[in-house]
């Protein structure tokens, strides 16, 4: 009797779950960005190709702009019928979350899918972007005063780059806390630049005091350039970018670390070349800053090769 009762219950449960199991094959199991204008949807089982290739089946838009629908130029379906590639007429901004709405034959929405990068990949993209793709010196031309002043020797360049990175990270994290817990709650966004410069000044003063005690030689080699860090546009640019993009504290840390690392990289590359230029046969009119500007321009052209680079 008990065995028969369990059999009836199992049959009833299978009857109830069978439609859901059958329907689950039509639901997307994985979604990701493909090329610069492609979204790839993966199904757990093969689907009908004619149905999958119908553009009217999909509605795609950025989550922040639901009224702007993205035009699908082409739909490719794999041989096994499990992978559908949506190819769009224009490039997609993979930094933003996209929503793909899938409709059935009757026109009703079957499911709504969010397509976005993995958060770790997003953080690494912020770091690499600030380090190489959008290097603050060679692509944005910020901080050139300190850059040309401290890139004459490798030792000075490395020390300044490390100090610059520390100041940038500390001041950016302090700016994030002030922005999130003081400026936004009390509607004081118009004081952003004043507050950020004050926080940078506080950080630079602390670094100045520490360096004066710990490493006087490095401190003396910086000269007036350590003071110029206070109003340096690279230092101020990082918290302003953080505020405009509403970054989290982890994203702000990656941005400041990438910007500082990019400045260190620029200083080291430039100092390596300028040390060799001292021994080169350069026309007198080009010695000093003129040849330094020419070399910086060549580095800037080289860094333009990273434009559009996306690793994640």
NUVEX-620434 format. One record per residue (C-alpha): residue number from 0; x, y, z; residue in three letters. Coordinates in steps of 0.25 Angstrom, whole numbers, plus 5000, padded with zeros to 4 digits. Layout:
<nodes>
+-----+------+------+------+-----+
:   n :   c1 :   c2 :   c3 : res :
+-----+------+------+------+-----+
: NUM :    X :    Y :    Z : ALA :
...
+-----+------+------+------+-----+
</nodes>
This chain:
<nodes>
+-----+------+------+------+-----+
:   n :   c1 :   c2 :   c3 : res :
+-----+------+------+------+-----+
:   0 : 5000 : 5000 : 5000 : UNK :
:   1 : 5011 : 5010 : 5004 : UNK :
:   2 : 5019 : 5006 : 4991 : UNK :
:   3 : 5007 : 5009 : 4982 : UNK :
:   4 : 5004 : 5022 : 4990 : UNK :
:   5 : 5019 : 5027 : 4987 : UNK :
:   6 : 5017 : 5023 : 4972 : UNK :
:   7 : 5004 : 5032 : 4971 : UNK :
:   8 : 5012 : 5043 : 4978 : UNK :
:   9 : 5024 : 5042 : 4969 : UNK :
:  10 : 5015 : 5041 : 4956 : UNK :
:  11 : 5007 : 5054 : 4961 : UNK :
:  12 : 5020 : 5061 : 4964 : UNK :
:  13 : 5025 : 5058 : 4950 : UNK :
:  14 : 5012 : 5062 : 4944 : UNK :
:  15 : 5013 : 5076 : 4951 : UNK :
:  16 : 5028 : 5078 : 4948 : UNK :
:  17 : 5027 : 5073 : 4933 : UNK :
:  18 : 5023 : 5086 : 4927 : UNK :
:  19 : 5033 : 5094 : 4935 : UNK :
:  20 : 5044 : 5085 : 4931 : UNK :
:  21 : 5040 : 5085 : 4916 : UNK :
:  22 : 5039 : 5100 : 4917 : UNK :
:  23 : 5053 : 5102 : 4923 : UNK :
:  24 : 5059 : 5097 : 4910 : UNK :
:  25 : 5054 : 5110 : 4904 : UNK :
:  26 : 5060 : 5119 : 4914 : UNK :
:  27 : 5074 : 5125 : 4913 : UNK :
:  28 : 5084 : 5118 : 4922 : UNK :
:  29 : 5096 : 5127 : 4919 : UNK :
:  30 : 5098 : 5141 : 4913 : UNK :
:  31 : 5110 : 5150 : 4910 : UNK :
:  32 : 5116 : 5160 : 4901 : UNK :
:  33 : 5123 : 5155 : 4889 : UNK :
:  34 : 5130 : 5165 : 4879 : UNK :
:  35 : 5129 : 5180 : 4880 : UNK :
:  36 : 5114 : 5179 : 4875 : UNK :
:  37 : 5110 : 5165 : 4879 : UNK :
:  38 : 5102 : 5158 : 4890 : UNK :
:  39 : 5103 : 5143 : 4891 : UNK :
:  40 : 5091 : 5135 : 4897 : UNK :
:  41 : 5093 : 5120 : 4900 : UNK :
:  42 : 5081 : 5111 : 4902 : UNK :
:  43 : 5081 : 5098 : 4910 : UNK :
:  44 : 5076 : 5090 : 4898 : UNK :
:  45 : 5074 : 5092 : 4883 : UNK :
:  46 : 5063 : 5102 : 4879 : UNK :
:  47 : 5056 : 5104 : 4866 : UNK :
:  48 : 5066 : 5112 : 4857 : UNK :
:  49 : 5054 : 5119 : 4849 : UNK :
:  50 : 5048 : 5124 : 4862 : UNK :
:  51 : 5062 : 5128 : 4868 : UNK :
:  52 : 5066 : 5136 : 4855 : UNK :
:  53 : 5053 : 5145 : 4856 : UNK :
:  54 : 5058 : 5159 : 4860 : UNK :
:  55 : 5044 : 5162 : 4865 : UNK :
:  56 : 5046 : 5152 : 4876 : UNK :
:  57 : 5056 : 5161 : 4883 : UNK :
:  58 : 5056 : 5175 : 4889 : UNK :
:  59 : 5070 : 5180 : 4894 : UNK :
:  60 : 5073 : 5193 : 4901 : UNK :
:  61 : 5083 : 5199 : 4911 : UNK :
:  62 : 5077 : 5197 : 4925 : UNK :
:  63 : 5079 : 5212 : 4928 : UNK :
:  64 : 5072 : 5216 : 4915 : UNK :
:  65 : 5060 : 5207 : 4913 : UNK :
:  66 : 5053 : 5216 : 4903 : UNK :
:  67 : 5065 : 5214 : 4893 : UNK :
:  68 : 5064 : 5201 : 4886 : UNK :
:  69 : 5076 : 5195 : 4879 : UNK :
:  70 : 5075 : 5191 : 4865 : UNK :
:  71 : 5079 : 5177 : 4862 : UNK :
:  72 : 5085 : 5175 : 4848 : UNK :
:  73 : 5087 : 5160 : 4848 : UNK :
:  74 : 5084 : 5148 : 4856 : UNK :
:  75 : 5093 : 5135 : 4855 : UNK :
:  76 : 5090 : 5122 : 4861 : UNK :
:  77 : 5100 : 5111 : 4863 : UNK :
:  78 : 5099 : 5097 : 4856 : UNK :
:  79 : 5095 : 5090 : 4869 : UNK :
:  80 : 5084 : 5101 : 4871 : UNK :
:  81 : 5088 : 5105 : 4885 : UNK :
:  82 : 5095 : 5118 : 4883 : UNK :
:  83 : 5089 : 5130 : 4877 : UNK :
:  84 : 5098 : 5142 : 4874 : UNK :
:  85 : 5091 : 5156 : 4873 : UNK :
:  86 : 5099 : 5165 : 4864 : UNK :
:  87 : 5095 : 5180 : 4865 : UNK :
:  88 : 5097 : 5191 : 4855 : UNK :
:  89 : 5105 : 5200 : 4865 : UNK :
:  90 : 5116 : 5196 : 4875 : UNK :
:  91 : 5111 : 5193 : 4889 : UNK :
:  92 : 5116 : 5200 : 4902 : UNK :
:  93 : 5119 : 5187 : 4909 : UNK :
:  94 : 5122 : 5195 : 4922 : UNK :
:  95 : 5107 : 5197 : 4924 : UNK :
:  96 : 5097 : 5186 : 4927 : UNK :
:  97 : 5088 : 5183 : 4915 : UNK :
:  98 : 5074 : 5176 : 4915 : UNK :
:  99 : 5070 : 5166 : 4905 : UNK :
: 100 : 5055 : 5163 : 4905 : UNK :
: 101 : 5051 : 5150 : 4898 : UNK :
: 102 : 5037 : 5148 : 4893 : UNK :
: 103 : 5029 : 5136 : 4889 : UNK :
: 104 : 5021 : 5133 : 4876 : UNK :
: 105 : 5009 : 5140 : 4882 : UNK :
: 106 : 5017 : 5153 : 4885 : UNK :
: 107 : 5017 : 5152 : 4900 : UNK :
: 108 : 5030 : 5153 : 4907 : UNK :
: 109 : 5036 : 5140 : 4911 : UNK :
: 110 : 5048 : 5145 : 4919 : UNK :
: 111 : 5056 : 5157 : 4922 : UNK :
: 112 : 5071 : 5155 : 4922 : UNK :
: 113 : 5082 : 5165 : 4928 : UNK :
: 114 : 5095 : 5164 : 4920 : UNK :
: 115 : 5107 : 5170 : 4927 : UNK :
: 116 : 5122 : 5168 : 4930 : UNK :
: 117 : 5126 : 5160 : 4942 : UNK :
: 118 : 5129 : 5170 : 4953 : UNK :
: 119 : 5144 : 5165 : 4954 : UNK :
: 120 : 5146 : 5168 : 4939 : UNK :
: 121 : 5139 : 5181 : 4941 : UNK :
: 122 : 5149 : 5185 : 4952 : UNK :
: 123 : 5161 : 5180 : 4944 : UNK :
: 124 : 5156 : 5188 : 4932 : UNK :
: 125 : 5155 : 5201 : 4940 : UNK :
: 126 : 5170 : 5198 : 4945 : UNK :
: 127 : 5175 : 5195 : 4931 : UNK :
: 128 : 5168 : 5207 : 4925 : UNK :
: 129 : 5174 : 5217 : 4935 : UNK :
: 130 : 5188 : 5210 : 4933 : UNK :
: 131 : 5189 : 5209 : 4918 : UNK :
: 132 : 5177 : 5212 : 4910 : UNK :
: 133 : 5174 : 5225 : 4916 : UNK :
: 134 : 5187 : 5228 : 4922 : UNK :
: 135 : 5186 : 5242 : 4929 : UNK :
: 136 : 5199 : 5247 : 4923 : UNK :
: 137 : 5200 : 5241 : 4909 : UNK :
: 138 : 5185 : 5242 : 4905 : UNK :
: 139 : 5179 : 5252 : 4914 : UNK :
: 140 : 5192 : 5261 : 4915 : UNK :
: 141 : 5190 : 5264 : 4930 : UNK :
: 142 : 5201 : 5266 : 4940 : UNK :
: 143 : 5211 : 5271 : 4930 : UNK :
: 144 : 5218 : 5281 : 4939 : UNK :
: 145 : 5222 : 5270 : 4949 : UNK :
: 146 : 5224 : 5260 : 4938 : UNK :
: 147 : 5235 : 5268 : 4931 : UNK :
: 148 : 5241 : 5273 : 4944 : UNK :
: 149 : 5243 : 5260 : 4951 : UNK :
: 150 : 5246 : 5251 : 4939 : UNK :
: 151 : 5261 : 5254 : 4937 : UNK :
: 152 : 5266 : 5243 : 4945 : UNK :
: 153 : 5261 : 5229 : 4948 : UNK :
: 154 : 5263 : 5229 : 4963 : UNK :
: 155 : 5255 : 5242 : 4964 : UNK :
: 156 : 5244 : 5237 : 4954 : UNK :
: 157 : 5242 : 5224 : 4962 : UNK :
: 158 : 5241 : 5231 : 4975 : UNK :
: 159 : 5232 : 5242 : 4970 : UNK :
: 160 : 5223 : 5232 : 4963 : UNK :
: 161 : 5222 : 5223 : 4976 : UNK :
: 162 : 5219 : 5236 : 4984 : UNK :
: 163 : 5209 : 5241 : 4974 : UNK :
: 164 : 5202 : 5227 : 4974 : UNK :
: 165 : 5201 : 5227 : 4989 : UNK :
: 166 : 5195 : 5241 : 4990 : UNK :
: 167 : 5185 : 5238 : 4979 : UNK :
: 168 : 5180 : 5226 : 4985 : UNK :
: 169 : 5179 : 5232 : 4999 : UNK :
: 170 : 5173 : 5245 : 4994 : UNK :
: 171 : 5163 : 5237 : 4985 : UNK :
: 172 : 5158 : 5228 : 4996 : UNK :
: 173 : 5156 : 5240 : 5006 : UNK :
: 174 : 5149 : 5248 : 4995 : UNK :
: 175 : 5140 : 5236 : 4993 : UNK :
: 176 : 5136 : 5236 : 5008 : UNK :
: 177 : 5134 : 5251 : 5008 : UNK :
: 178 : 5126 : 5250 : 4995 : UNK :
: 179 : 5117 : 5239 : 4999 : UNK :
: 180 : 5114 : 5242 : 5014 : UNK :
: 181 : 5115 : 5258 : 5014 : UNK :
: 182 : 5114 : 5264 : 5000 : UNK :
: 183 : 5102 : 5255 : 4995 : UNK :
: 184 : 5094 : 5255 : 5008 : UNK :
: 185 : 5095 : 5270 : 5010 : UNK :
: 186 : 5094 : 5274 : 4995 : UNK :
: 187 : 5107 : 5280 : 4995 : UNK :
: 188 : 5112 : 5275 : 4981 : UNK :
: 189 : 5116 : 5289 : 4977 : UNK :
: 190 : 5127 : 5288 : 4987 : UNK :
: 191 : 5134 : 5276 : 4980 : UNK :
: 192 : 5146 : 5283 : 4975 : UNK :
: 193 : 5149 : 5291 : 4988 : UNK :
: 194 : 5147 : 5279 : 4997 : UNK :
: 195 : 5155 : 5270 : 4988 : UNK :
: 196 : 5167 : 5280 : 4987 : UNK :
: 197 : 5166 : 5281 : 5002 : UNK :
: 198 : 5167 : 5266 : 5004 : UNK :
: 199 : 5179 : 5265 : 4994 : UNK :
: 200 : 5186 : 5276 : 5002 : UNK :
: 201 : 5184 : 5269 : 5015 : UNK :
: 202 : 5190 : 5256 : 5008 : UNK :
: 203 : 5202 : 5263 : 5002 : UNK :
: 204 : 5205 : 5270 : 5015 : UNK :
: 205 : 5206 : 5256 : 5022 : UNK :
: 206 : 5215 : 5251 : 5011 : UNK :
: 207 : 5223 : 5263 : 5012 : UNK :
: 208 : 5225 : 5261 : 5027 : UNK :
: 209 : 5228 : 5247 : 5026 : UNK :
: 210 : 5238 : 5248 : 5014 : UNK :
: 211 : 5245 : 5259 : 5021 : UNK :
: 212 : 5248 : 5250 : 5033 : UNK :
: 213 : 5250 : 5236 : 5026 : UNK :
: 214 : 5257 : 5240 : 5013 : UNK :
: 215 : 5263 : 5254 : 5013 : UNK :
: 216 : 5270 : 5251 : 5000 : UNK :
: 217 : 5258 : 5248 : 4992 : UNK :
: 218 : 5251 : 5259 : 4998 : UNK :
: 219 : 5261 : 5269 : 4994 : UNK :
: 220 : 5261 : 5263 : 4980 : UNK :
: 221 : 5246 : 5266 : 4978 : UNK :
: 222 : 5248 : 5281 : 4981 : UNK :
: 223 : 5236 : 5289 : 4978 : UNK :
: 224 : 5229 : 5278 : 4970 : UNK :
: 225 : 5224 : 5271 : 4983 : UNK :
: 226 : 5217 : 5284 : 4986 : UNK :
: 227 : 5211 : 5285 : 4972 : UNK :
: 228 : 5204 : 5271 : 4974 : UNK :
: 229 : 5194 : 5278 : 4983 : UNK :
: 230 : 5188 : 5285 : 4971 : UNK :
: 231 : 5192 : 5275 : 4960 : UNK :
: 232 : 5181 : 5272 : 4950 : UNK :
: 233 : 5183 : 5257 : 4951 : UNK :
: 234 : 5181 : 5257 : 4966 : UNK :
: 235 : 5168 : 5265 : 4964 : UNK :
: 236 : 5163 : 5257 : 4952 : UNK :
: 237 : 5162 : 5244 : 4959 : UNK :
: 238 : 5152 : 5248 : 4970 : UNK :
: 239 : 5144 : 5256 : 4960 : UNK :
: 240 : 5143 : 5244 : 4951 : UNK :
: 241 : 5139 : 5236 : 4963 : UNK :
: 242 : 5128 : 5246 : 4966 : UNK :
: 243 : 5123 : 5247 : 4952 : UNK :
: 244 : 5122 : 5232 : 4950 : UNK :
: 245 : 5117 : 5229 : 4964 : UNK :
: 246 : 5128 : 5219 : 4966 : UNK :
: 247 : 5128 : 5209 : 4978 : UNK :
: 248 : 5140 : 5210 : 4988 : UNK :
: 249 : 5146 : 5197 : 4981 : UNK :
: 250 : 5144 : 5204 : 4967 : UNK :
: 251 : 5150 : 5217 : 4972 : UNK :
: 252 : 5162 : 5209 : 4978 : UNK :
: 253 : 5164 : 5202 : 4964 : UNK :
: 254 : 5163 : 5215 : 4957 : UNK :
: 255 : 5173 : 5223 : 4966 : UNK :
: 256 : 5183 : 5211 : 4966 : UNK :
: 257 : 5182 : 5210 : 4951 : UNK :
: 258 : 5184 : 5225 : 4949 : UNK :
: 259 : 5196 : 5225 : 4959 : UNK :
: 260 : 5202 : 5213 : 4952 : UNK :
: 261 : 5200 : 5220 : 4939 : UNK :
: 262 : 5207 : 5232 : 4944 : UNK :
: 263 : 5218 : 5224 : 4949 : UNK :
: 264 : 5220 : 5217 : 4936 : UNK :
: 265 : 5220 : 5230 : 4928 : UNK :
: 266 : 5231 : 5235 : 4938 : UNK :
: 267 : 5239 : 5223 : 4937 : UNK :
: 268 : 5239 : 5222 : 4922 : UNK :
: 269 : 5242 : 5237 : 4920 : UNK :
: 270 : 5253 : 5237 : 4930 : UNK :
: 271 : 5259 : 5225 : 4923 : UNK :
: 272 : 5260 : 5232 : 4910 : UNK :
: 273 : 5264 : 5245 : 4915 : UNK :
: 274 : 5276 : 5239 : 4922 : UNK :
: 275 : 5280 : 5234 : 4908 : UNK :
: 276 : 5278 : 5247 : 4902 : UNK :
: 277 : 5288 : 5253 : 4911 : UNK :
: 278 : 5299 : 5245 : 4903 : UNK :
: 279 : 5293 : 5247 : 4889 : UNK :
: 280 : 5297 : 5257 : 4879 : UNK :
: 281 : 5285 : 5266 : 4879 : UNK :
: 282 : 5285 : 5280 : 4872 : UNK :
: 283 : 5287 : 5291 : 4883 : UNK :
: 284 : 5273 : 5297 : 4879 : UNK :
: 285 : 5266 : 5284 : 4883 : UNK :
: 286 : 5274 : 5281 : 4896 : UNK :
: 287 : 5265 : 5281 : 4909 : UNK :
: 288 : 5250 : 5283 : 4908 : UNK :
: 289 : 5249 : 5283 : 4893 : UNK :
: 290 : 5254 : 5269 : 4891 : UNK :
: 291 : 5246 : 5265 : 4904 : UNK :
: 292 : 5233 : 5270 : 4897 : UNK :
: 293 : 5237 : 5263 : 4884 : UNK :
: 294 : 5239 : 5249 : 4892 : UNK :
: 295 : 5226 : 5251 : 4900 : UNK :
: 296 : 5219 : 5253 : 4887 : UNK :
: 297 : 5224 : 5240 : 4881 : UNK :
: 298 : 5220 : 5233 : 4894 : UNK :
: 299 : 5207 : 5239 : 4893 : UNK :
: 300 : 5205 : 5234 : 4878 : UNK :
: 301 : 5210 : 5220 : 4883 : UNK :
: 302 : 5200 : 5219 : 4894 : UNK :
: 303 : 5189 : 5223 : 4884 : UNK :
: 304 : 5191 : 5208 : 4880 : UNK :
: 305 : 5183 : 5204 : 4892 : UNK :
: 306 : 5171 : 5212 : 4888 : UNK :
: 307 : 5159 : 5203 : 4888 : UNK :
: 308 : 5166 : 5191 : 4895 : UNK :
: 309 : 5156 : 5182 : 4903 : UNK :
: 310 : 5161 : 5170 : 4911 : UNK :
: 311 : 5149 : 5167 : 4919 : UNK :
+-----+------+------+------+-----+
</nodes>
